Amino acid sequence: MAAQDTPVMQQHAAAKRGHPDCIVFFRLGDFYEMFGEDAVLAAPLLDLTLTSRNRGKPDEIPMAGVPHHAAHSYIARLLEKGHRVALCEQMADPKTVRGIVPREVVRVLTPGTWSESPELEHAENNFLAAIDLSAEGEVGVAVLDISTAELRAIEVADLAMAFAELGRLNAREVLVAGDSAAAVAADLKRAFPRAAVRVDEGARVPELAAGLEGASLFSAAVAGAVERVLGYARRCLPQKKLELYRVALLNPTAYLELGAAAQAHLELVRSNSSAEGTTLLEVLDQTETAFGSRLLRSRLLGPLLDPSEIRARLLEVRTLFERDPLRAGLRAELARVPDLERLCVRVVYGEATPRDLGAIRRGLSAAAAIHALLALAPPTLGPLRVPPTGLDVLPELHALLEAALVERPPVLSKEGSIFREGYDAELDRLAVARLEGSSDIAAVEATLREETGISNLRVKYTRVFGWYIEVTRSQAGRAPSDWSRKQTVASGERFTTPRLDELAASMLESEERFRERELELFGTVVASAASAARRIHALGHMLAALDVSASLAEVARQFDYVEPIIEDVPSLVLHEARHPVVERMNRLERFVPNDVDLGAQSSKLWLITGPNMAGKSTFLRQTALAVVMAQMGSFVAAKSARIGIVDKVLSRLGANDNLALGESTFMVEMREMAHILRTATQSSLVIVDEIGRGTSTFDGMAIAWSVLEYLSNEVRCRCLFATHYQELTAEAARSSAVENHSVAAIEAEGKITFLHRVQPGAAARSYGVSVAELAGLPARVVGGARSRLAELESSAGGRTGAASGVAESPAASTARGLNEAELELLSELGAAHLDSWNGLKALEFLHALQEASGRGAAARAKRS
């Protein structure tokens, strides 16, 4: 019979036919084996040795395996690479089965349906997402976290907003379907390289969606996305009922819009570098629980628009900010609470271990202590929004777990020793029988030594041979004739006797009965916990909110943050504001705070000039971060803050390209700017840094000038607009909606000192050469640049721009004698990121400047 035709391999073939797009983990004893193409694919990914079944024969099959007890870590590595795994389990104990052990696929594991807590990021949800595009042009998005039994759905205006929502939620797996599914999937793969993107042809499950609370409010697109995500999850859990403890139909108009560009530019939850501690989330996250950390992340990426709800959150933070002992006590107890949201789901799915139950017991104990703390607090603590009856701390379940479980429950139920003595009389009786059997074995060993005179005789046990008598080879001849030889080993001989066999059988029976009773009791306790799972989940969510408020209060107390005043007018007034991340990264240096006033009674748009490295970008970012923090319900890094609700934070910062789409830095810049101009409203905050620098000087200046006019005259939003084009300062002189501001710097004896202070008025110059010197360009290069710059300024009749009060247009500058090449090179020097230049780049620049200046001088001489 060929290897492929054996009953076991027929079982494997059936499992693979049913799940052709999965790597099948096929249970054989203590191992999960992979065969054929699965083994060839997985072995190098998991650093496994590729072996074979029927090696050297015509029907040889590639084979690789992993230990059953360590399978989770291997599965996690495959899921991280976007693969799917089908678990084909033994459906009966091989000891109790005659012939072939039945096997079935009991679970399909995918990046978005993985629920094993130790392998998940504790601070993030593990979302499976689906996008549905209705025939009417609606776009629905649904996300499901199986590990927390949480479903969210939202209808958005277009695919761009759907992509922004998926980025905000950091979906691990995304399903798309329909006529345009392939094109959308391709765009998703480019936008989210870490996510597994699939065109899903599986059936939707309308009955699942219809049974959800609030399902009647779903639009066709939202219902389609919900049905798809639930149907996919159901196929991955063929033998379990899908649990949902929290279902939310989100309203996109309830949240501050943070597009993908703003999330990246502001480094809210992900750093643009490899350095630790460079995201706002890392600064704000002093939560004590995993579910608190997840909620904080969710609030940070979804700030609110409702002033009353924002004020309610701020009041919670203030309550704990003002009461240090209460906050400290609350945080100490929260530190004892495990991830109740995920643990209760594991209980319901039958995946809980004795240690999981012990963790739930510890969490309920801490919750009871928190309940007592809040009960003793003054009545003014009502703002914490705890129910009038206090927390539901499940006292009956806590009492059961306390009475049942030992102090330190084992990791796995098969290890035994789960229950306290006295919890169950039958279990105690069987435990005594086990101990008596052990005593009897010890007595037999002593008796045999005395009867035979063999002092080194031992009575031992192995799982394969059971109990036996072992004597050394030199003493084997003294063994009585009525002993039965069991095995010969290198160290000696092994025997048994009728009395030992009788004791062994009795002990085995006691052990099996003890084990059966313990597993029976464990199942009963798990069932009790499962019946309370929804209440455990609700308790976890309540504790998460307390944890977030306590964390934000702790951060505000440590770092001197202030409660913002949420206003009903379109204001943005910050006094001595700081960048919360930069000031933490530079702890040894004093951070220079700055004011900003973009309000109903003042100009809404600041045009900011000044040299590179002076702090313009930091100033823009810290202003936007203050808005995000305030509207998520956090204190802000300032001495005082008054903020009118911002509906969108839109940003165009940094120099980025998109090689995957074949887009240059300039194209990315223009795309982001186009999105801002299309979507910004009077209630938005727009921050723009150096628009137009990716093309020629005149083109870039013209674009920047026109964008500035459009934002100030048409959109009329709150805006910080940083630029190196001194000519733009003329716009501020002509418009009451624009004010010139600059970042102060002092130059003395050719040395520049950045003051990092934003002040009224335009910058006198860009200090590009001084920045070049500070960056380390060779002295000869810097000296040459200064000489050439002096010649250019002299031939142009002095520096243009803010130094003379009003900036000149490009045409006026040309009329004064500078040719376009000279102007472009001079502008390039002022706007250059000199820290990225090497000596060769600097010399090439000076050579080009010299040539342009020579041509300009010759032209001017000819004209004269």
Secondary structure, 3 states (H helix, E strand, C coil): CCHHHCHHHHHHHHHHHHCCCCEEEEEECCEEEEECHHHHHHHHHHCCCCEEECCCCCCCEEEEEEEHHHHHHHHHHHHHCCCCEEEEEECCCHHHCCCCCCEEEEEEECCCCCCCHHHCCCCCCCCEEEEEECCCCCEEEEEEECCCCEEEEEEECCHHHHHHHHHHHCCCEEEECCCCHHHHHHHHHHHCCCCEEEECCCCCCHHHHHCCCCHHHCCHHHHHHHHHHHHHHHHHCCCCCCCCCEEEEECHHHECEECHHHHHHHCCCCCCCCCCCCCHHHHHCCCCCHHHHHHHHHHHHCCECCHHHHHHHHHHHHHHHCCHHHHHHHHHHHCCCCCHHHHHHHHHCCCCCHHHHHHHHHHHHHHHHHHHHHHHCCHHHHHHCCCCCCCCCCHHHHHHHHHHECCCCCCCHHHCCCECCCCCHHHHHHHHHHHHHHHHHHHHHHHHHHHHCCCCCEEEEECCCEEEEEEEHHHHHHCCCCCEEEEEECCEEEEECHHHHHHHHHHHHHHHHHHHHHHHHHHHHHHHHHHCHHHHHHHHHHHHHHHHHHHHHHHHHHHCCECCEEECCCCEEEEEECCCCHHHHCCCCCCCCEEEECCCCCCCEEEEECCCCCCHHHHHHHHHHHHHHHHHCCCECCCEEEEECCCEEEEECCCCCEHHHCECHHHHHHHHHHHHHHHCCCCCEEEEECCCCCCCHHHHHHHHHHHHHHHHHHHCCEEEEECCCHHHHHHHHHCCCEEEEEEEEEEECCEEEEEEEEEECCCCCCCHHHHHHHHCCCHHHHHHHHHHHHHHHHHCCCCCHHHHCCCCCHHHHHHCCCCHHHHHHHHHHHHCCHHHCCHHHHHHHHHHHHHHHHHHHHHHHHHC
